[in-house]
Amino acid sequence: MSHLIETPAPARPKRPFLLRRGPMETIATVLIGLGFLMLFQPFVLVLYTYSLVTLLAGTVMFIIVSKFPE
């Protein structure tokens, strides 16, 4: 008889897309990779100049986002 009783699943809070860990970790990883590529290209000085800023932004973003809930 107990198999007929359905227990409701616990309600998970709905978070916006950008406040979930998975998508934001992906964006942070892409930023780190982009900064790495910008660092090693020899032709455009502006890209080389902003490569460190991009690397640092991606790294800080990854550290912060890794604390977000799933």
N, C-alpha and C positions, 0 to 999 in steps of 0.2 A: 504494500500500500504506500510505502514511503517513496517509491519511485514515481508516483503520480504527483507528488508535491514538488513544484518547481521553485527553487530559490532564485530570487532575482540576482543578477550579476551586480557587483558593487559599481556604483556610478563613478566614472572617471571624469574629472573636471576637463572641460573643453578648453584647450589653450590655443591661442592663435598660432598659425603656421610658423612664424618667426620666433616664437618663444619655446619651441621644442628643441631638444638637444640635437637630434639627427640632422635636420636641414642646416642648422647654424654651424655645426661642426664641419659639414661639407663646404660651406661658404668660407669658413676660416681656413680650411686646408687649401682651397683654391687660391685664396689670398697669399698664403705662404708660398705656394708653388709659383704664383705669378711674380712675387717679389724675388724669388730665386732666379727665375728666367730673366727678369729685368736686370739683375745684378751681373749676369754673364753675357749680356749682349753688348757688343763693342761699338755700335754705330750711333745710337741716339743718346746724347749726354743727358737729356731730361729724364729718360727712363732710368738710366743709371743713378741719377741724383735721387730719385724718389723710391728706389728699390729698398733702401733700408727702412724707410717709413712704412712701406707696404709690408715688409717682413715683420716689423714690430707690431703693426696693427693686427695682422693675422695671428701672430703668436699670443698677443694679449686677448684677442677675441676668443681664441681657442681655450685659453685658460679660464676665462669667465664663463664661456658656454658649457664647458665640461661640468660645471656645477648645476646646470639646469636639469630639471626632472625629465624623464623619458617622455 
